[in-house]
């Protein structure tokens, strides 16, 4: 049995971070009024594209974004 901790590739970490930032902005319970999340959506899309370009599968990218 391995004792190594699995790590995510840098590109998938970027997807996780972009997802977290987008979720935080969209679901902030203290938010009042309109919040422009355009830059966050663009960052999320760019992170996913970079992960694809690095050879990660859509399944791996989706898993990183949802876990």
PyMOL Python script that loads the backbone (N, CA, C, O; Angstrom):
from pymol import cmd

cmd.read_pdbstr("""\
ATOM      1  N   UNK A   1       0.845  -1.176   0.000  1.00  0.00           N
ATOM      2  CA  UNK A   1       0.000   0.000   0.000  1.00  0.00           C
ATOM      3  C   UNK A   1       0.890   1.240   0.000  1.00  0.00           C
ATOM      4  O   UNK A   1       1.830   1.336   0.789  1.00  0.00           O
ATOM      5  N   UNK A   2       0.597   2.168  -0.870  1.00  0.00           N
ATOM      6  CA  UNK A   2       1.385   3.387  -0.995  1.00  0.00           C
ATOM      7  C   UNK A   2       0.986   4.385   0.084  1.00  0.00           C
ATOM      8  O   UNK A   2      -0.187   4.507   0.436  1.00  0.00           O
ATOM      9  N   UNK A   3       1.967   5.083   0.592  1.00  0.00           N
ATOM     10  CA  UNK A   3       1.695   6.132   1.578  1.00  0.00           C
ATOM     11  C   UNK A   3       1.813   7.510   0.949  1.00  0.00           C
ATOM     12  O   UNK A   3       1.727   8.523   1.644  1.00  0.00           O
ATOM     13  N   UNK A   4       2.009   7.552  -0.358  1.00  0.00           N
ATOM     14  CA  UNK A   4       2.129   8.828  -1.039  1.00  0.00           C
ATOM     15  C   UNK A   4       0.766   9.493  -1.158  1.00  0.00           C
ATOM     16  O   UNK A   4      -0.244   8.834  -1.405  1.00  0.00           O
ATOM     17  N   UNK A   5       0.755  10.794  -0.980  1.00  0.00           N
ATOM     18  CA  UNK A   5      -0.468  11.570  -1.150  1.00  0.00           C
ATOM     19  C   UNK A   5      -0.584  11.962  -2.611  1.00  0.00           C
ATOM     20  O   UNK A   5       0.349  12.539  -3.170  1.00  0.00           O
ATOM     21  N   UNK A   6      -1.715  11.658  -3.239  1.00  0.00           N
ATOM     22  CA  UNK A   6      -1.862  12.043  -4.648  1.00  0.00           C
ATOM     23  C   UNK A   6      -1.911  13.567  -4.773  1.00  0.00           C
ATOM     24  O   UNK A   6      -2.492  14.250  -3.930  1.00  0.00           O
ATOM     25  N   UNK A   7      -1.304  14.082  -5.819  1.00  0.00           N
ATOM     26  CA  UNK A   7      -1.329  15.518  -6.059  1.00  0.00           C
ATOM     27  C   UNK A   7      -1.944  15.785  -7.420  1.00  0.00           C
ATOM     28  O   UNK A   7      -1.865  14.964  -8.334  1.00  0.00           O
ATOM     29  N   UNK A   8      -2.556  16.945  -7.529  1.00  0.00           N
ATOM     30  CA  UNK A   8      -3.132  17.346  -8.807  1.00  0.00           C
ATOM     31  C   UNK A   8      -2.092  18.078  -9.636  1.00  0.00           C
ATOM     32  O   UNK A   8      -1.228  18.772  -9.100  1.00  0.00           O
ATOM     33  N   UNK A   9      -2.182  17.920 -10.920  1.00  0.00           N
ATOM     34  CA  UNK A   9      -1.323  18.669 -11.826  1.00  0.00           C
ATOM     35  C   UNK A   9      -1.631  20.155 -11.690  1.00  0.00           C
ATOM     36  O   UNK A   9      -2.749  20.538 -11.343  1.00  0.00           O
ATOM     37  N   UNK A  10      -0.654  20.968 -11.961  1.00  0.00           N
ATOM     38  CA  UNK A  10      -0.791  22.414 -11.838  1.00  0.00           C
ATOM     39  C   UNK A  10      -2.016  22.940 -12.580  1.00  0.00           C
ATOM     40  O   UNK A  10      -2.731  23.803 -12.071  1.00  0.00           O
ATOM     41  N   UNK A  11      -2.255  22.424 -13.775  1.00  0.00           N
ATOM     42  CA  UNK A  11      -3.393  22.904 -14.568  1.00  0.00           C
ATOM     43  C   UNK A  11      -4.718  22.571 -13.898  1.00  0.00           C
ATOM     44  O   UNK A  11      -5.664  23.355 -13.968  1.00  0.00           O
ATOM     45  N   UNK A  12      -4.793  21.411 -13.249  1.00  0.00           N
ATOM     46  CA  UNK A  12      -6.032  21.039 -12.567  1.00  0.00           C
ATOM     47  C   UNK A  12      -6.204  21.834 -11.275  1.00  0.00           C
ATOM     48  O   UNK A  12      -7.330  22.134 -10.878  1.00  0.00           O
ATOM     49  N   UNK A  13      -5.119  22.171 -10.629  1.00  0.00           N
ATOM     50  CA  UNK A  13      -5.200  23.039  -9.443  1.00  0.00           C
ATOM     51  C   UNK A  13      -5.777  24.393  -9.848  1.00  0.00           C
ATOM     52  O   UNK A  13      -6.588  24.967  -9.121  1.00  0.00           O
ATOM     53  N   UNK A  14      -5.364  24.899 -10.996  1.00  0.00           N
ATOM     54  CA  UNK A  14      -5.904  26.175 -11.494  1.00  0.00           C
ATOM     55  C   UNK A  14      -7.406  26.074 -11.724  1.00  0.00           C
ATOM     56  O   UNK A  14      -8.135  27.031 -11.463  1.00  0.00           O
ATOM     57  N   UNK A  15      -7.875  24.931 -12.208  1.00  0.00           N
ATOM     58  CA  UNK A  15      -9.321  24.725 -12.391  1.00  0.00           C
ATOM     59  C   UNK A  15     -10.022  24.747 -11.040  1.00  0.00           C
ATOM     60  O   UNK A  15     -11.074  25.370 -10.895  1.00  0.00           O
ATOM     61  N   UNK A  16      -9.449  24.075 -10.057  1.00  0.00           N
ATOM     62  CA  UNK A  16     -10.029  24.051  -8.712  1.00  0.00           C
ATOM     63  C   UNK A  16     -10.117  25.477  -8.153  1.00  0.00           C
ATOM     64  O   UNK A  16     -11.155  25.875  -7.626  1.00  0.00           O
ATOM     65  N   UNK A  17      -9.044  26.231  -8.268  1.00  0.00           N
ATOM     66  CA  UNK A  17      -9.020  27.597  -7.742  1.00  0.00           C
ATOM     67  C   UNK A  17     -10.016  28.503  -8.456  1.00  0.00           C
ATOM     68  O   UNK A  17     -10.707  29.295  -7.814  1.00  0.00           O
ATOM     69  N   UNK A  18     -10.092  28.392  -9.771  1.00  0.00           N
ATOM     70  CA  UNK A  18     -11.036  29.215 -10.537  1.00  0.00           C
ATOM     71  C   UNK A  18     -12.472  28.852 -10.187  1.00  0.00           C
ATOM     72  O   UNK A  18     -13.332  29.728 -10.103  1.00  0.00           O
ATOM     73  N   UNK A  19     -12.736  27.564  -9.983  1.00  0.00           N
ATOM     74  CA  UNK A  19     -14.073  27.123  -9.595  1.00  0.00           C
ATOM     75  C   UNK A  19     -14.442  27.674  -8.229  1.00  0.00           C
ATOM     76  O   UNK A  19     -15.557  28.156  -8.029  1.00  0.00           O
ATOM     77  N   UNK A  20     -13.512  27.605  -7.294  1.00  0.00           N
ATOM     78  CA  UNK A  20     -13.772  28.096  -5.935  1.00  0.00           C
ATOM     79  C   UNK A  20     -14.048  29.595  -5.936  1.00  0.00           C
ATOM     80  O   UNK A  20     -14.952  30.059  -5.241  1.00  0.00           O
ATOM     81  N   UNK A  21     -13.283  30.349  -6.704  1.00  0.00           N
ATOM     82  CA  UNK A  21     -13.488  31.801  -6.771  1.00  0.00           C
ATOM     83  C   UNK A  21     -14.842  32.134  -7.383  1.00  0.00           C
ATOM     84  O   UNK A  21     -15.541  33.030  -6.910  1.00  0.00           O
ATOM     85  N   UNK A  22     -15.206  31.414  -8.427  1.00  0.00           N
ATOM     86  CA  UNK A  22     -16.491  31.645  -9.083  1.00  0.00           C
ATOM     87  C   UNK A  22     -17.647  31.275  -8.160  1.00  0.00           C
ATOM     88  O   UNK A  22     -18.614  32.028  -8.040  1.00  0.00           O
ATOM     89  N   UNK A  23     -17.552  30.130  -7.515  1.00  0.00           N
ATOM     90  CA  UNK A  23     -18.593  29.715  -6.570  1.00  0.00           C
ATOM     91  C   UNK A  23     -18.739  30.720  -5.431  1.00  0.00           C
ATOM     92  O   UNK A  23     -19.858  31.066  -5.051  1.00  0.00           O
ATOM     93  N   UNK A  24     -17.633  31.185  -4.890  1.00  0.00           N
ATOM     94  CA  UNK A  24     -17.676  32.138  -3.786  1.00  0.00           C
ATOM     95  C   UNK A  24     -18.373  33.430  -4.199  1.00  0.00           C
ATOM     96  O   UNK A  24     -19.157  33.990  -3.433  1.00  0.00           O
ATOM     97  N   UNK A  25     -18.090  33.897  -5.396  1.00  0.00           N
ATOM     98  CA  UNK A  25     -18.712  35.135  -5.868  1.00  0.00           C
ATOM     99  C   UNK A  25     -20.198  34.953  -6.140  1.00  0.00           C
ATOM    100  O   UNK A  25     -21.000  35.842  -5.854  1.00  0.00           O
ATOM    101  N   UNK A  26     -20.564  33.806  -6.690  1.00  0.00           N
ATOM    102  CA  UNK A  26     -21.967  33.584  -7.063  1.00  0.00           C
ATOM    103  C   UNK A  26     -22.853  33.276  -5.867  1.00  0.00           C
ATOM    104  O   UNK A  26     -24.034  33.620  -5.867  1.00  0.00           O
ATOM    105  N   UNK A  27     -22.304  32.639  -4.859  1.00  0.00           N
ATOM    106  CA  UNK A  27     -23.141  32.154  -3.765  1.00  0.00           C
ATOM    107  C   UNK A  27     -22.817  32.811  -2.429  1.00  0.00           C
ATOM    108  O   UNK A  27     -23.074  32.232  -1.373  1.00  0.00           O
ATOM    109  N   UNK A  28     -22.256  34.017  -2.468  1.00  0.00           N
ATOM    110  CA  UNK A  28     -21.941  34.751  -1.246  1.00  0.00           C
ATOM    111  C   UNK A  28     -23.250  35.196  -0.587  1.00  0.00           C
ATOM    112  O   UNK A  28     -23.986  35.995  -1.167  1.00  0.00           O
ATOM    113  N   UNK A  29     -23.555  34.688   0.628  1.00  0.00           N
ATOM    114  CA  UNK A  29     -24.818  35.032   1.275  1.00  0.00           C
ATOM    115  C   UNK A  29     -24.880  36.498   1.710  1.00  0.00           C
ATOM    116  O   UNK A  29     -25.962  37.006   2.004  1.00  0.00           O
ATOM    117  N   UNK A  30     -23.743  37.176   1.754  1.00  0.00           N
ATOM    118  CA  UNK A  30     -23.712  38.581   2.162  1.00  0.00           C
ATOM    119  C   UNK A  30     -23.749  39.535   0.977  1.00  0.00           C
ATOM    120  O   UNK A  30     -23.705  40.753   1.149  1.00  0.00           O
ATOM    121  N   UNK A  31     -23.828  38.985  -0.205  1.00  0.00           N
ATOM    122  CA  UNK A  31     -23.810  39.797  -1.416  1.00  0.00           C
ATOM    123  C   UNK A  31     -25.089  40.605  -1.517  1.00  0.00           C
ATOM    124  O   UNK A  31     -26.187  40.118  -1.244  1.00  0.00           O
ATOM    125  N   UNK A  32     -24.914  41.840  -1.913  1.00  0.00           N
ATOM    126  CA  UNK A  32     -26.071  42.709  -2.155  1.00  0.00           C
ATOM    127  C   UNK A  32     -25.938  43.277  -3.559  1.00  0.00           C
ATOM    128  O   UNK A  32     -24.865  43.729  -3.958  1.00  0.00           O
ATOM    129  N   UNK A  33     -27.022  43.251  -4.293  1.00  0.00           N
ATOM    130  CA  UNK A  33     -27.006  43.819  -5.625  1.00  0.00           C
ATOM    131  C   UNK A  33     -26.304  42.942  -6.645  1.00  0.00           C
ATOM    132  O   UNK A  33     -26.134  41.737  -6.459  1.00  0.00           O
ATOM    133  N   UNK A  34     -25.908  43.583  -7.718  1.00  0.00           N
ATOM    134  CA  UNK A  34     -25.313  42.896  -8.854  1.00  0.00           C
ATOM    135  C   UNK A  34     -23.819  42.698  -8.629  1.00  0.00           C
ATOM    136  O   UNK A  34     -23.129  43.613  -8.180  1.00  0.00           O
ATOM    137  N   UNK A  35     -23.326  41.516  -8.936  1.00  0.00           N
ATOM    138  CA  UNK A  35     -21.892  41.229  -8.889  1.00  0.00           C
ATOM    139  C   UNK A  35     -21.453  40.807 -10.281  1.00  0.00           C
ATOM    140  O   UNK A  35     -21.968  39.838 -10.839  1.00  0.00           O
ATOM    141  N   UNK A  36     -20.509  41.534 -10.831  1.00  0.00           N
ATOM    142  CA  UNK A  36     -19.993  41.212 -12.156  1.00  0.00           C
ATOM    143  C   UNK A  36     -18.972  40.088 -12.030  1.00  0.00           C
ATOM    144  O   UNK A  36     -17.884  40.280 -11.486  1.00  0.00           O
ATOM    145  N   UNK A  37     -19.331  38.922 -12.536  1.00  0.00           N
ATOM    146  CA  UNK A  37     -18.447  37.759 -12.432  1.00  0.00           C
ATOM    147  C   UNK A  37     -17.790  37.429 -13.773  1.00  0.00           C
ATOM    148  O   UNK A  37     -17.256  36.334 -13.954  1.00  0.00           O
ATOM    149  N   UNK A  38     -17.832  38.373 -14.705  1.00  0.00           N
ATOM    150  CA  UNK A  38     -17.286  38.135 -16.041  1.00  0.00           C
ATOM    151  C   UNK A  38     -15.828  37.692 -15.988  1.00  0.00           C
ATOM    152  O   UNK A  38     -15.458  36.720 -16.645  1.00  0.00           O
ATOM    153  N   UNK A  39     -15.001  38.382 -15.224  1.00  0.00           N
ATOM    154  CA  UNK A  39     -13.579  38.038 -15.146  1.00  0.00           C
ATOM    155  C   UNK A  39     -13.391  36.651 -14.546  1.00  0.00           C
ATOM    156  O   UNK A  39     -12.496  35.912 -14.957  1.00  0.00           O
ATOM    157  N   UNK A  40     -14.231  36.292 -13.571  1.00  0.00           N
ATOM    158  CA  UNK A  40     -14.125  34.970 -12.960  1.00  0.00           C
ATOM    159  C   UNK A  40     -14.527  33.868 -13.934  1.00  0.00           C
ATOM    160  O   UNK A  40     -13.910  32.803 -13.962  1.00  0.00           O
ATOM    161  N   UNK A  41     -15.553  34.124 -14.726  1.00  0.00           N
ATOM    162  CA  UNK A  41     -15.977  33.153 -15.740  1.00  0.00           C
ATOM    163  C   UNK A  41     -14.881  33.000 -16.792  1.00  0.00           C
ATOM    164  O   UNK A  41     -14.591  31.889 -17.236  1.00  0.00           O
ATOM    165  N   UNK A  42     -14.276  34.114 -17.188  1.00  0.00           N
ATOM    166  CA  UNK A  42     -13.175  34.051 -18.161  1.00  0.00           C
ATOM    167  C   UNK A  42     -11.993  33.260 -17.602  1.00  0.00           C
ATOM    168  O   UNK A  42     -11.383  32.469 -18.322  1.00  0.00           O
ATOM    169  N   UNK A  43     -11.667  33.467 -16.326  1.00  0.00           N
ATOM    170  CA  UNK A  43     -10.561  32.740 -15.698  1.00  0.00           C
ATOM    171  C   UNK A  43     -10.868  31.247 -15.617  1.00  0.00           C
ATOM    172  O   UNK A  43      -9.987  30.414 -15.829  1.00  0.00           O
ATOM    173  N   UNK A  44     -12.120  30.914 -15.310  1.00  0.00           N
ATOM    174  CA  UNK A  44     -12.550  29.522 -15.250  1.00  0.00           C
ATOM    175  C   UNK A  44     -12.407  28.864 -16.624  1.00  0.00           C
ATOM    176  O   UNK A  44     -11.887  27.754 -16.737  1.00  0.00           O
ATOM    177  N   UNK A  45     -12.868  29.552 -17.658  1.00  0.00           N
ATOM    178  CA  UNK A  45     -12.766  29.017 -19.023  1.00  0.00           C
ATOM    179  C   UNK A  45     -11.305  28.870 -19.445  1.00  0.00           C
ATOM    180  O   UNK A  45     -10.939  27.884 -20.083  1.00  0.00           O
ATOM    181  N   UNK A  46     -10.479  29.837 -19.095  1.00  0.00           N
ATOM    182  CA  UNK A  46      -9.061  29.771 -19.451  1.00  0.00           C
ATOM    183  C   UNK A  46      -8.363  28.627 -18.725  1.00  0.00           C
ATOM    184  O   UNK A  46      -7.513  27.951 -19.304  1.00  0.00           O
ATOM    185  N   UNK A  47      -8.716  28.407 -17.469  1.00  0.00           N
ATOM    186  CA  UNK A  47      -8.110  27.312 -16.704  1.00  0.00           C
ATOM    187  C   UNK A  47      -8.489  25.963 -17.309  1.00  0.00           C
ATOM    188  O   UNK A  47      -7.651  25.069 -17.425  1.00  0.00           O
ATOM    189  N   UNK A  48      -9.746  25.825 -17.690  1.00  0.00           N
ATOM    190  CA  UNK A  48     -10.190  24.578 -18.322  1.00  0.00           C
ATOM    191  C   UNK A  48      -9.475  24.369 -19.656  1.00  0.00           C
ATOM    192  O   UNK A  48      -9.053  23.255 -19.966  1.00  0.00           O
ATOM    193  N   UNK A  49      -9.339  25.424 -20.435  1.00  0.00           N
ATOM    194  CA  UNK A  49      -8.656  25.319 -21.731  1.00  0.00           C
ATOM    195  C   UNK A  49      -7.186  24.945 -21.538  1.00  0.00           C
ATOM    196  O   UNK A  49      -6.655  24.120 -22.282  1.00  0.00           O
ATOM    197  N   UNK A  50      -6.532  25.541 -20.554  1.00  0.00           N
ATOM    198  CA  UNK A  50      -5.124  25.225 -20.297  1.00  0.00           C
ATOM    199  C   UNK A  50      -4.968  23.770 -19.867  1.00  0.00           C
ATOM    200  O   UNK A  50      -4.006  23.103 -20.248  1.00  0.00           O
ATOM    201  N   UNK A  51      -5.911  23.286 -19.078  1.00  0.00           N
ATOM    202  CA  UNK A  51      -5.863  21.882 -18.655  1.00  0.00           C
ATOM    203  C   UNK A  51      -6.042  20.951 -19.854  1.00  0.00           C
ATOM    204  O   UNK A  51      -5.351  19.939 -19.965  1.00  0.00           O
ATOM    205  N   UNK A  52      -6.970  21.296 -20.750  1.00  0.00           N
ATOM    206  CA  UNK A  52      -7.161  20.498 -21.976  1.00  0.00           C
ATOM    207  C   UNK A  52      -5.895  20.524 -22.823  1.00  0.00           C
ATOM    208  O   UNK A  52      -5.450  19.492 -23.326  1.00  0.00           O
ATOM    209  N   UNK A  53      -5.317  21.723 -22.976  1.00  0.00           N
ATOM    210  CA  UNK A  53      -4.100  21.859 -23.786  1.00  0.00           C
ATOM    211  C   UNK A  53      -2.940  21.065 -23.199  1.00  0.00           C
ATOM    212  O   UNK A  53      -2.053  20.626 -23.930  1.00  0.00           O
ATOM    213  N   UNK A  54      -2.944  20.880 -21.889  1.00  0.00           N
ATOM    214  CA  UNK A  54      -1.885  20.111 -21.219  1.00  0.00           C
ATOM    215  C   UNK A  54      -2.138  18.611 -21.300  1.00  0.00           C
ATOM    216  O   UNK A  54      -1.337  17.813 -20.811  1.00  0.00           O
ATOM    217  N   UNK A  55      -3.265  18.225 -21.924  1.00  0.00           N
ATOM    218  CA  UNK A  55      -3.534  16.815 -22.151  1.00  0.00           C
ATOM    219  C   UNK A  55      -4.455  16.152 -21.144  1.00  0.00           C
ATOM    220  O   UNK A  55      -4.612  14.931 -21.161  1.00  0.00           O
ATOM    221  N   UNK A  56      -5.066  16.938 -20.268  1.00  0.00           N
ATOM    222  CA  UNK A  56      -5.991  16.354 -19.298  1.00  0.00           C
ATOM    223  C   UNK A  56      -7.340  16.086 -19.952  1.00  0.00           C
ATOM    224  O   UNK A  56      -7.780  16.846 -20.815  1.00  0.00           O
ATOM    225  N   UNK A  57      -7.989  15.014 -19.544  1.00  0.00           N
ATOM    226  CA  UNK A  57      -9.286  14.658 -20.119  1.00  0.00           C
ATOM    227  C   UNK A  57     -10.383  15.528 -19.531  1.00  0.00           C
ATOM    228  O   UNK A  57     -10.231  16.098 -18.451  1.00  0.00           O
ATOM    229  N   UNK A  58     -11.484  15.623 -20.252  1.00  0.00           N
ATOM    230  CA  UNK A  58     -12.643  16.361 -19.744  1.00  0.00           C
ATOM    231  C   UNK A  58     -13.119  15.767 -18.416  1.00  0.00           C
ATOM    232  O   UNK A  58     -13.559  16.489 -17.521  1.00  0.00           O
ATOM    233  N   UNK A  59     -13.022  14.457 -18.308  1.00  0.00           N
ATOM    234  CA  UNK A  59     -13.430  13.786 -17.072  1.00  0.00           C
ATOM    235  C   UNK A  59     -12.568  14.259 -15.902  1.00  0.00           C
ATOM    236  O   UNK A  59     -13.092  14.553 -14.828  1.00  0.00           O
ATOM    237  N   UNK A  60     -11.262  14.334 -16.100  1.00  0.00           N
ATOM    238  CA  UNK A  60     -10.358  14.802 -15.033  1.00  0.00           C
ATOM    239  C   UNK A  60     -10.611  16.267 -14.692  1.00  0.00           C
ATOM    240  O   UNK A  60     -10.579  16.656 -13.524  1.00  0.00           O
ATOM    241  N   UNK A  61     -10.861  17.066 -15.710  1.00  0.00           N
ATOM    242  CA  UNK A  61     -11.120  18.485 -15.496  1.00  0.00           C
ATOM    243  C   UNK A  61     -12.426  18.670 -14.731  1.00  0.00           C
ATOM    244  O   UNK A  61     -12.484  19.443 -13.775  1.00  0.00           O
ATOM    245  N   UNK A  62     -13.471  17.961 -15.149  1.00  0.00           N
ATOM    246  CA  UNK A  62     -14.753  18.048 -14.451  1.00  0.00           C
ATOM    247  C   UNK A  62     -14.627  17.567 -13.009  1.00  0.00           C
ATOM    248  O   UNK A  62     -15.223  18.147 -12.102  1.00  0.00           O
ATOM    249  N   UNK A  63     -13.863  16.525 -12.805  1.00  0.00           N
ATOM    250  CA  UNK A  63     -13.664  16.000 -11.459  1.00  0.00           C
ATOM    251  C   UNK A  63     -12.958  17.038 -10.587  1.00  0.00           C
ATOM    252  O   UNK A  63     -13.332  17.230  -9.430  1.00  0.00           O
ATOM    253  N   UNK A  64     -11.954  17.701 -11.127  1.00  0.00           N
ATOM    254  CA  UNK A  64     -11.249  18.736 -10.366  1.00  0.00           C
ATOM    255  C   UNK A  64     -12.171  19.894 -10.040  1.00  0.00           C
ATOM    256  O   UNK A  64     -12.088  20.478  -8.960  1.00  0.00           O
ATOM    257  N   UNK A  65     -13.052  20.226 -10.975  1.00  0.00           N
ATOM    258  CA  UNK A  65     -13.955  21.358 -10.770  1.00  0.00           C
ATOM    259  C   UNK A  65     -15.076  21.061  -9.792  1.00  0.00           C
ATOM    260  O   UNK A  65     -15.649  21.985  -9.214  1.00  0.00           O
ATOM    261  N   UNK A  66     -15.394  19.812  -9.598  1.00  0.00           N
ATOM    262  CA  UNK A  66     -16.550  19.491  -8.770  1.00  0.00           C
ATOM    263  C   UNK A  66     -16.205  18.816  -7.442  1.00  0.00           C
ATOM    264  O   UNK A  66     -17.098  18.558  -6.635  1.00  0.00           O
ATOM    265  N   UNK A  67     -14.955  18.534  -7.209  1.00  0.00           N
ATOM    266  CA  UNK A  67     -14.567  17.885  -5.944  1.00  0.00           C
ATOM    267  C   UNK A  67     -13.885  18.812  -4.996  1.00  0.00           C
ATOM    268  O   UNK A  67     -13.506  18.404  -3.899  1.00  0.00           O
TER     269      UNK A  67
END
""", "prot")
cmd.dss("prot")
cmd.show_as("cartoon", "prot")
cmd.util.cbc("prot")
cmd.orient("prot")
